[in-house]
Amino acid sequence: MSNVIDRDKYKVRQAFAQASVGYDDFAHLQRTVANGVLKKNAITSLHGNVLDIGCGTGFLTQQLQNIGGYQQLMALDIAVPMLQKARQRLNKPVSYVCGDAEHLPFQSASLDSIFSGLALQWCQHLPTALQDFRRALKPGGRLVFTTFGAETLRELKQAWRGVDQCRHVNDFYTPQQLQRLLLNDHWRTVAVDSQLFRPHYASVMTLMRELKGIGAQSVSSGRKQALTTKTDMQAMMNAYPRDASMDGVFASFEIIWVTAEAHQ
Ligand SMILES: C[S@@+](CC[C@H](N)C(=O)[O-])C[C@H]1O[C@@H](n2cnc3c(N)ncnc32)[C@H](O)[C@@H]1O
């Protein structure tokens, strides 16, 4: 995979804006990952001015509030309806910022900590975003994030490969690629860890509905342009790998955890 991941920012914003209404009803995996983040205690190291990038409906922002230990908490998202949902959820003071993770609207060396939960996989060019995070963080500032890894939705990719040669599912970085990116960008005390989750779904259709419900349908601009027909969809569902001994299907989600320290 090249360093540049092709994403259409407008489609990302639109997909998440539409998903904001029902997001919490579908975000089972996000909650499991969030609880894993809390167990790892990584966010207890966040201090000072903390920015939550891609805060969504504010579930993890709220956990950050509960843990405390910071001076100021800021929640940033590209989709206004997500920020509105977060505002409804959170009762303690938070600064809400509608902005793009790839162009942070903050002065250099103005933040102590950056956190992001399952949002940075939507960046068009993650290396540039990481450079910008380093710029916005004070020397020694903390970065903690989770993102999807390359094994994510491998069954769905395999099923579509049997139907056509178009890209229906986004590409994601491997843990090794992310580690290299951070080290090449002079981050310090870099720790990268990954875990595979394989939730069960009643059917491929249920999986597709959940992906749409959390705004995570394929949004790469390089994806198939023509409308996917019912016949294509049926062929993909037939080709989806399944265990003959049980009903339903599994879908893989590789979750990558990263912690690093900024060095100017
Ligand atoms: C899957 S949700 C995760 C929400 C939350 N962090 C959680 O763990 O529940 C991803 C969020 O990232 C936001 N997002 C995607 N691309 C973004 C970007 N370039 N800049 C800021 N936010 C972005 C989406 O609008 C969405 O709210």
The ligand as an SDF file (V2000), in Angstrom:
LIG
                    3D

 27 29  0  0  0  0  0  0  0  0999 V2000
  -16.2940    5.7120   14.0760 C   0  0  0  0  0  0  0  0  0  0  0  0
  -16.5470    7.3300   14.6370 S   0  0  0  0  0  0  0  0  0  0  0  0
  -15.7240    7.2400   16.1930 C   0  0  0  0  0  0  0  0  0  0  0  0
  -16.3280    8.1650   17.2030 C   0  0  0  0  0  0  0  0  0  0  0  0
  -15.7590    8.1030   18.6180 C   0  0  0  0  0  0  0  0  0  0  0  0
  -14.3540    8.4790   18.6730 N   0  0  0  0  0  0  0  0  0  0  0  0
  -15.9830    6.7370   19.2470 C   0  0  0  0  0  0  0  0  0  0  0  0
  -14.9820    6.0450   19.5340 O   0  0  0  0  0  0  0  0  0  0  0  0
  -17.1440    6.3710   19.4330 O   0  0  0  0  0  0  0  0  0  0  0  0
  -15.4240    8.2830   13.6570 C   0  0  0  0  0  0  0  0  0  0  0  0
  -15.6270    9.7970   13.7820 C   0  0  0  0  0  0  0  0  0  0  0  0
  -14.5350   10.4460   13.1230 O   0  0  0  0  0  0  0  0  0  0  0  0
  -15.0280   11.5770   12.4200 C   0  0  0  0  0  0  0  0  0  0  0  0
  -14.0680   11.9060   11.3540 N   0  0  0  0  0  0  0  0  0  0  0  0
  -13.8140   11.2110   10.2220 C   0  0  0  0  0  0  0  0  0  0  0  0
  -12.8670   11.8340    9.4940 N   0  0  0  0  0  0  0  0  0  0  0  0
  -12.5120   12.9400   10.1960 C   0  0  0  0  0  0  0  0  0  0  0  0
  -11.5750   13.9980    9.9700 C   0  0  0  0  0  0  0  0  0  0  0  0
  -10.8210   14.0450    8.8630 N   0  0  0  0  0  0  0  0  0  0  0  0
  -11.4710   14.9770   10.8820 N   0  0  0  0  0  0  0  0  0  0  0  0
  -12.2340   14.9650   12.0060 C   0  0  0  0  0  0  0  0  0  0  0  0
  -13.1430   13.9890   12.2830 N   0  0  0  0  0  0  0  0  0  0  0  0
  -13.2710   12.9910   11.3920 C   0  0  0  0  0  0  0  0  0  0  0  0
  -16.4050   11.1350   11.9320 C   0  0  0  0  0  0  0  0  0  0  0  0
  -17.2460   12.2300   11.6230 O   0  0  0  0  0  0  0  0  0  0  0  0
  -16.9000   10.2890   13.0990 C   0  0  0  0  0  0  0  0  0  0  0  0
  -17.6480   11.0560   14.0090 O   0  0  0  0  0  0  0  0  0  0  0  0
  1  2  1  0
  2  3  1  0
  2 10  1  0
  3  4  1  0
  4  5  1  0
  5  6  1  0
  5  7  1  0
  7  8  2  0
  7  9  1  0
 10 11  1  0
 11 12  1  0
 11 26  1  0
 12 13  1  0
 13 14  1  0
 13 24  1  0
 14 15  1  0
 14 23  1  0
 15 16  2  0
 16 17  1  0
 17 18  1  0
 17 23  2  0
 18 19  1  0
 18 20  2  0
 20 21  1  0
 21 22  2  0
 22 23  1  0
 24 25  1  0
 24 26  1  0
 26 27  1  0
M  CHG  2   2   1   9  -1
M  END
$$$$
